[in-house]
Amino acid sequence: MSAPSLLTRARTVAGRIDAKTPAHRDRAIDGLRALALLAVPTGHWLLGGFTLDSDGALHNASPLSAFGGLAPASWVLQMLGIFFLVGGYASALSFRRHTGSAGAWLKGRVARLARPVLGVTAVWALAVPVLYAAGVPEATLRTGAKLVIQPLWFVGVYLVVTALTPYCVRAAHRFGGWAAAPLLGSVAVVDFLRYGPFADSVPGWVALVNILPGWLFAYQLGVDWGEGRIGRRGGWLLLVGGSALFAALLMVFHYPASMVGVPGEARTNSHPPSLLVLALAAAQSGAAILLRDRLARLLARPLLWAPVVVINLCAMTILCWHQTAMLAAAVPGSFAGGLAGLTTAPDSVGWILARLAWMPVFAALLVGIARYARRFERPWTRATALRRTAAGLLAAGFAVFALGLA
């Protein structure tokens, strides 16, 4: 098919999608969600790599260990703040429109998130023994299992903050755009305890206190935004204040520059979230609020809007299966020896260039996988209690294997 024919067909399909979009649909919010979603596989594919040992097994590695100068890339690709912001905004609107009980509303949200997670973990639980029997080293399988589990922690945290939506809405009405400020303060206090002058006497578990307020911060901002408690003035305050705090934490308080974990580094910003994560989320949230109208105008164009619709329809599939797509290339590649950018150590500029060349391959594999995995996002209308139980047991077994408990 010629290029003009492809363009004509694309315009036709995009026009149909545009025509079916309800007039009340908030295109800017969907666009922000799509942007945050695409940042997840892009970040994991670009900033994650492998090494190949003498037995032909794959082990996790990162180019950030050799190239600290790549850390600013993680500032752009770490967009979970935007994801939680948009999630809070959408949840506030959905909760307001829901006519049933809060429990029924939450049950529907939980089911929509849990089905794809159960799907990917159950499939991997069945695949692991088959791959092992086919000659894939156990170390490779454990590496792959950890990568598959890695992005799924977010779903559990997201479910918890979603359950708090009614309380977030009340806080938004009572305190307005300042409802998220205590969460920022809580994380600051914990960071002072674990990094301040008394850090040696503070137990390690104290850091875990940051998990809930750290990720609830951007979600609460989203609820405030959805309830009309944050406008352009608040957007500027978040952008300027978040950027200033981010710069101060880096230059004055010497926080690690990378927003993702770097192998061998004693401190990490994201697990659990540090104050630097919240500063970045504040700045990103402010930018999103300020750019909303401009983004909405851009997405009024059918050719730009159609991909956003597709990405949002496959949101959980992208999140759950993008690491599998990379492994679908890396595991067979490990049998061929060292393939630049795939199974060789990420410690050279050549690796970075080669990895960029592999990115379209990973994307194509993800599209192929999504054709079949997309079914896990649909309601399980034919699933019996026995099948649900079996899927749950398989998922639990895979999690035990991935966490090294078996």
N, C-alpha and C positions, 0 to 999 in steps of 0.2 A: 504494500500500500504506500502511495506517495505521501510526501510530507504535507502537501495541501489537503489531501484527503483525510489524513490523520487529524489535522487541525480542525477541519470541518466537522468531523465526527466528534472530536472533543468538545467543540462549541455546542453541538447538538445535545450531547449528554449533559453538559454543564447547564444548558438552558432548561432542560427538563428538571434537573435537581433544583435549580433556582425557582422554577415555577411551583414546585411542590413544597417549598419552604414557607411555613406560616409567616404572615406579616409581623406577628409579635415576637418572632424569634430574635434573640439578642445575638447578632452575628459576631460582635466584638468579643463577647465572653467565650463563644465557641472557638473563635480564632486564637484567643489566648490559651485556652485549654489545649488546642492542637499544637501550638508552639511549644508548650511545656511538655507535652507528650513526646514530640519528636526529639526534644533535647535529651530524653532518657536514653534511647538507643544510641544516639549520636555520641553522647558522653561515654557510655560504656564501651562502645566499639572503638572510639578514638583513644581513650585514656586507659584502656585495659588491654593487656597482652598476655602472652604465654612464653614459657621457656620449655625446652624439650630436654629431658634428662637422658642418661645413657641407656635406660631401659625403654625409651620411646614414649614415656609418659609426659603428659602436659601438666604444667604448674602455673598458677597465676603470677603475673608480673605487671608492672606499670611503667610506661615511659617517664612518668613523673619522678621516678627514682633517679634517673639519669639526667633528666632535663627539667630542673626546677623552674626554668623560664616558661614552661608550659602552664604553670599554675593559673595565670589569668584566663586561660581557656576554660578552666573549671568555674570561673565566676560567671561566664556566659552560659555554660552548659548545665550548671546547677540551678534548675528552675523549679524546684519543688515548692519554693515560696509562692510562685505564680500559680502552681497547681492547687495548693491549699487555699490561696486567695480566691480563685475561681470556684473551687469546691464550696467554700463558705458562702459565696455570693449565690450560687445556684441552689444550695441547700436552703438558704433563707427564703428564697422565692418559692421553692417547692413546698417547704413546710407551711408557708403562709397560705398557699393555694389548697393544701390538703384538707379535706373535709372530715376525715376520720380521726382516729386516735393517734397520738404520737407514737405509740407502740407499733401500730400498723404501718405508719410511714417509715419508721426505722427498719421494720422487717423487710419491706420492699427494697430498701437501699442495701441492706446486708446481703440479701439474696443476689442482687445484681453484681455485687463485688465478689462474693464468695464462689459463685459458679465457675468463673474462669480460673481462679486459683486452684480449686479442687481439680479442675480439668487438667491443667498443665502438670501438677504434681502427681496425679494418678497415672497419667500417660508416662511420665518419667519413671515412676515406680515400676511399671511394667517393662519399660525399655531397658533399665539398668541390667537385670540378669541376662537379657538377650544380648546386649552389647558385650557384656563380660564373656559370655559363651562364644561370641564371635571373635574374641581376642583383644578387645579394648582393655588396656591395663586398669586395674582398680584405682590407681592414683589419678588417672585421667577421669574416671567416672566420678570420683570424689570432687575433683576440681570443677567438673561440669555441674555437679549437683549444687555446689556452693554458689556458682554463678547464677543458676536458675533460681535458687532461693533468695539471693541477694536483693533483687528489687521487690520481692514480695513482702518484706517487713513493712513496707510503706502501706500496704493494704490493711494490715492489722492496726497500725496507728491511725490511718484514715477512718477506719470503722469506729474507733474510740472517739475521735473528735466529732464524727458525724452524730454519734449518740448524744453528744453534748449540745447539739444544735438548739434545742429549746432554751437551754440556759444561756447560750451565746446570744440568742435573740433578745432575751430579757436584759442581758448586760448591755447590748447595743442601745436599747431604748432608755436604759437608766443612765449610762455613762457616755453615750454617743461614740465618737471616734476614739475616745481615750480608753475604751473598754479593754483594749489589748495591752495597755501600758503596764499593768501589774504582771503580765506574763513576761514582758521584757525585763522588768525588775527582778523577777524570780530567777531568770536565767543568769542575769548579771551577778546576783548574790552567789549562786552555785559556782559560777566561773571564778569568782573571787576566792571562794573556799578551796577550789581544787588547783588554782594557779597562783594564789596569793602567797603572802609570807608564811602562812600556817599550813601550806599544802601538805607537808610531810606528816602532819598529824591528822589529816582528814582521810577517812576510809574511802576506798575506791568506788563503793556503791553510791556515794553521794552524787556522782556524775549522772547516774541514771535518773535522778530527779528532773533533769532537763528534758527528758524525752517528751512528756506531755505538754508542758508550757512552750517548749521549743517549737513544736509543730502546730500547736493550737494557736500560736501568735498570728500567723498569716491567715489561718482559717477565720479567726475572730475579726481580723481586718476585712475579710471578704463578707462576713455577715454584716458588719457595720456598713459596708459599701452597699450591699443588697438592700439594707433597711433605710438607705438614704441618709446615713449619718456621717458619711465622708464624701466630700465634693472635691472640686479642684484645689481649693485652699489646703485641704487635708492631704491631697495628692502631692502638692509641692512640699509640704512639711515632711512627709514620708520620704520623698526623693532626696531632698537636701539633708535632712537629719540622718537618714539611713546611710547616705554616702559619706557624711562627715564621721559618723561613728565607725563605719567600715575602715576608713583611712586611719583613724586614730588607733583602732585595735591592731592594725597591721604595723604601723610605723612607730607607735609609742609603746604598745603593750606586747608587740612581737608575737602575735598569733600566727600560726602556720598559714602560709599563703594559699595552699590548696584547699578547695572546698570538699574534696574527696580524700579518702584515706590513701596514704602513700606507704607501701611496704617498708618496714624498717624504722619508720618515724614513731617517736614516743607519743606524740599528740596528734589528735585528729579533730576536725571541726564538725563532722557530720554524725558521728556515732559515739555518744549522743550529741545533739546539736549544741554548738557553742554560741556565744553572743555574736560572733562574726556571721553565723548563718542567719540570725534574726536581722542583723544590720543589712545584709544583702537582700533578704526578703522584704524589708521595709522599703529599700530603694527600688527594687523591682516592682513592688506593689504601687508605689507612688507613680512610677513611669507608666504602669498599666492604666491607672486611673486617668492620668493626664492624656494618654494616647488613645483612649477608648473611642472617642468620636471619629478620629482620623482612621482608626482601624475599621470601624463600622462602615465608613464610606468606601474604603478599599474593598471590603468584602461584599459590597453591593454588586461587584462585577462577577458574573457567573463563573468565569474561568478561575478566579481566585477562590470563590466560595465553594465550589464543588470538592476540591481536595480537603477542605476543612470538614465538610460533612462526612466524607469517607473516613478520615482519621478519627473523628469523634465516634462514629459508629463502631470502629474497631479499637477503641481506646484500651480496654482491658486486654485484648488480644496482643496489641503492641507491647504493653507493659509486661505481660506474662511470658511471651514467646520470643522476644528479641534476642535474649542470650542464647536460646536454643538455635536461632538462625546462625549466630556466629560459631557455635559449636558444631553445627552441621557442616561447616567448612573446615574448622580446625581439627576435629577428630579424624576424619579421613586424611587430612593433610599431614597429621603426625606420622602416619605410616609411610609417607613419602620422604620423611626426613625434614630438614630445615627449609621451610618455605618463607622467604623474606616477607615480613609484615604480617605473617600468620602464626608460624610456630618458632620463629627465631626470637632471640632476646630483644626487647624494645629498648635498645641502648645506643641507637645511632640515628642520624638524620635520614639515612637510607630506609630505616624501618618506618619512620613517620611517613615518608613518601609512598612506600609500599602499602602501608596500612590504609592510606587514603585511596589507593587503587582498589583495595579489597572492600571498601565500604559499599559500593554499588552491588557487589556480590552478596554481601550480608543482607542488603535491602531486598534484593530479588528473592533470596531464600526466605526472608520473612513474609514477603507477599505470597509465595507458594505455600508456606505453612499456614498462613492466615486463612487461605481458602478452605481449609479443613478445621482449623482450630476455632474459627469464628463461631461455630455451633455451640461452643461452651458458654457464649454470652447470652444465648437464648434461654427462655424458661424451660426447665426440664419437665415438660408436660407428661412425658411417658416414663419418667424415672420413678420406679417403685421405691419404697422405703429401703428394701434390700440393696438396691443399686446405689442409693445415696450413702448408705452405711459402708458399702464396699469402697466407694470412691473416697470417703472420709478416712477409712483405714489405710488405703493405699497412700493417700496424701500424708498421713501421719508417719507411716513407715519411711517414706521418702525424706521427710523432714528430719527424722532421726538419723538417716544415712548421711544427709547433707551436712548436718551439724557435727558429724564425727562421733556420734554416740553409739554407732553400731559398726 
